[in-house]
């Protein structure tokens, strides 16, 4: 996939993704993680900052509230339209991670959350981040490792199959564990990495689990019956307050030399 040309999504795909992003934006701890990323960026009044793969735009709006000149970019035109509708005072543009609409050294901050795993060339994106940042500028990358979803289920072997099969559908499912090295290789300094874990225990996360199972089913790793039974179990766990899903996220930050 050429990320500079197309997302490969239909409008229905984008709507489904927005629904999942909204779940993620509103779970306990999500706001604190976004706030931590702004701290790591060192946002100052009037600082020029980009949120790459901005989705529905919440982080852009929050950084603008902190005084930054924040711009959100996303390759999905529908996503940008939704973001603009939700946050009409914010600046959103259609652009990809490989070719950002900024001059060399124009920005003070670069943020990308749950983006690099969909790229076919994350190193190229990190190089583009280096280009648009001024010396002393800060970069923050946030992402989950798709192999490390932790799910309580009756059938542990089936659950491992589902997690790994769904991960294999992602362009770069393990890129989050490489964020530090990507930044070092791009020439960034003062690289730090933090681990944060999101924990889901109620029925609101069933759509996330259903997406995992559907991915595994569509890849032929499990049968229709296995997918249906596994999701039904998770739905029942959610109904009884016995669901458990943990998603470790890694936050890498660095300074442009």
Beta strands, then each sheet from edge to edge (+ up, - down):
strand 1: 48-52
strand 2: 69-74
strand 3: 91-94
strand 4: 107-113
strand 5: 133-151
strand 6: 189-200
strand 7: 245-255
sheet 1: 3+ 2+ 1+ 4+ 5+ 7- 6+
end
